[in-house]
């Protein structure tokens, strides 16, 4: 009987030690991350830019764009002019995270550096500006940049 009591006592001691160890780990260990409940999707901020106009002016309308870092934007590009134009801003494109570019029934994902819009073409570029700075926008078709089809894009801190 004494052996049984001694055996039981040792196991109870060990049990308490294990219990205390688990309790200490739960109190002093860093909390584990808990997944946040799903939130509603963020609606992108819509910005519209026309490449040229119906009068065939070689300009971007507007020709200065400003974005805040960390926000999500949908840049809607349209070309109402009778000739094709490019939206070229490579350094800006490198400073943003592109979610997608959508034109017609095609969705493009990945790095974007230049968009070509044919007459009456429309494209949507969904992105998040990441790197602050001022960037150059232009249409590289011969004669278009020289005629004034240029602009600036600024990414400001949030």
N, C-alpha and C positions, 0 to 999 in steps of 0.2 A: 504494500500500500504506500509506503514511504517513497518507493521508486516511482510509482505512478504520480504522486503529488509533485515530486521533484521534476519529473519529465514534463508535466503539465505546466508547472511554474516557469520552466525554461522556455517553453513554446509561447506562453503568454508574454514573457519578457520580449522575446523576438517579435511577436506580433505587435506589441506596443512600439517597439523600435521601428518596425516597418511602417506602422501607421504614422508615427512622428516624422519619419523621413518623407513620406508621401505628402504629408501636410506642409512641411517646410518647402518642398519643391513647388507646391501649388501656390504658396504665399510669396516666396522670394523669386521664383522663376519669372522671366518676362512673359507678359500675356501674349498668347498666340493671336495672330490676326484672324479676325472674323470677317467673312465676306459680307460686304454691304448689300443690302437688298437692291434689286435692280431698280434703276431710276428711269424716268422717261427720257427718250432720246433728245439730245440737244438740237434745236433748230438752228441751222447755219444762218449767219447774218448775210443777207443778199446784197450784192453790189453789182450794178450793171455797167458795162462798158461797151460802147459802140466803136467798131473799127471803121472809120470813115463815116460818110452819111450819103443820103440820096443825091446830094449835089456833087458828089465825088470829091469832097474835100479830103485831103490827106492828113487827117488828124485822128487822135483818140478822143472820144467824148465820154467822160472827162479824161484829161491827160495827167492828172495827179491823183494817186490813190493812197489812202492811209489805212493801215491795219494795226490791230493790237495783238501783240504776241500772246499765244495761248488760247485765243478765241477761234471758233470754227466759222469759216466763211464759204459762201457759194458765189463765185465770180461768174456772172452770166455775161458771156461775150456774144455779140451779134455783129454781123456785117451787112448793113443795109446798102452798101455801095455796089456799083456794077462790076467791080474788080476784086480779086482776092487780096487778102491782107494777112500779115503775120502778127501775132502777139508774142514778142520775143523779149524775155527778161530772165536770162539764164541764172544770174547771181541771185535774183529773187526766188526763182524756182528751187535753187539749192538751199535757200533759207527757210523753206516751208516743208511741212509734211503733207504730202498729197494723199488724200483718201481716194479720190477718183476724178476722172474727167469723163463727162458723158456728152456724146454728140449723136443725135438721132437714136438709133437702137443699139449703139455701141458704147460700152463702158470700158475705159482704159484705166489701169492701176499701175502704180510705180512712178518712177522719176519722170517728170515732164520738164522740158526746157523751152519748148516753142509750140505754139498752136497756129495752124494755118486754117483760115476761114474763107471758104469760097463765097461768092456773092449769095446773099440771103442765108448764109450759114449761121448756126447757133451752137454754142458749146457751153457746158457748165463745168467749172473747175471747183471742186470742194477740197479745201485745204485748211491747215492750221499753221499760221506764221510762228516760227520758232526762234529765228535769229534777228535781233534788232539791226537796223541799218537803213540806208537809202540806196535804192536800186534804180537802174536805168531800164526804161521800156522803149522799144522801137519796132518798126516794121522794116526788115532788112531787104525788101524788094528794091532793086536799083531805082534811085530817084525818090523813094518814099521818105526815107529818113531825112534826106537833104531838103525835102519839101515841107518838113515839119511834123512828120508822123513819129513823134517821140513823146516821151512822158517820164514821170518819176513815180516810184512806189516807195513808201516809207513803212517800216515796221517799228512801232513804238512799244516800249515796255507796258505791261498791263497795269 
